[in-house]
């Protein structure tokens, strides 16, 4: 690890340092990284070690570094990164619908220190820093460029978010959709089926069913058809479950699991990641059952929003979701000579 003492002190007189972590040391940060994540009320599961360490092992093995921010030795900020096709990217870019630095509240003003350290954290040579899927209030958007670097900003892919309000948290959904959801649940019950959360001991088999059912629904066009995605989710699912960040919702008909929805649970929202169902049972509306169930579960757990993430599929609108802008920032090295 390389350590750099910051020029300034915070109002609480903490000495702030920046460290650069090489790939071989990243996994060793997991306990304090997880503790930091739990102190950040605006974080998402896409910034958690359960998600990103699993991602790194499959998509960028031995190629992820990180810039760390410490106050009196305590971890208060982390930005894991990797290189791909000449760009330095946030770890998780691609499968992650949201990206950002993870910074403890009260230390956001130190984001420029992390940003300036990213070139030293890069495990390979690169031409530009490409920060994708940032929220509009991201500290990485507000941070000044490193000296003599230039940047450009553009819109990212909007995420669609529905407020959780009213009965079962479904008050923002159309009345027709709420009626359809209740009818689908009654129809399933008459057939002896059930809906609910997957038991912890069944997470592994449910992830396999998610991949199988997604393939039945979408075939080779599905996002989860990529073998790397399958291998990643097989590891990330149990890791997220152990961290308390996974909600796998299922529809069963008899002994058969006919639909699965993977939801990531964060401090301010539950994030609907991906799902699948058996097209042979499409008339039962298993997807609608699971979305309503997931939103109701999120409401019971006390979060105020359900994040449908990227994609403008029409079904999201009937549940009350509206697009929330995301940003992308590309920072370029100064021209040489």
Number of C-alpha atoms within 10 A of each C-alpha: 11 11 14 13 12 14 9 12 13 13 8 7 10 14 15 23 24 24 21 25 23 20 22 12 15 18 15 10 14 15 10 14 22 15 14 20 24 16 15 16 12 16 23 24 24 22 25 22 26 24 24 23 26 23 25 24 16 17 22 18 14 16 19 28 28 27 28 27 30 20 17 12 11 13 21 27 25 27 25 29 26 27 23 12 9 13 20 25 25 27 29 23 20 13 15 20 22 25 27 23 23 28 27 20 13 11 17 18 14 23 24 17 22 26 19 18 21 23 23 17 26 26 19 16 14 18 15 20 23 21 25 24 26 24 20 15 10 20 21 24 19 13 17 16 17 20 9 9 14 15 15 10 13 11 14 18 21 21 21 21 23 26 22 24 16 11 10 16 25 22 16 18 21 14 13 10 17 19 10 15 21 14 15 18 22 14 14 20 13 10 10 11 18 17 20 17 17 20 12 15 10 11 19 16 11 24 24 15 21 27 23 20 21 26 19 16 17 15 13 12 11 14 16 24 16 12 10 13 16 19 16 21 23 19 19 21 24 20 18 21 18 12 15 14 21 24 26 25 23 29 24 17 16 11 8 10 19 22 29 32 27 22 24 23 22 22 19 17 27 28 26 21 16 17 24 25 27 18 17 10 12 13 8 15 19 26 21 19 23 25 22 21 23 26 29 18 19 25 23 13 13 13 19 19 20 28 25 27 22 21 13 16 9 9 13 20 18 16 26 19 23 18 19 16 15 22 21 19 19 17 19 19 17 13 8 4 3
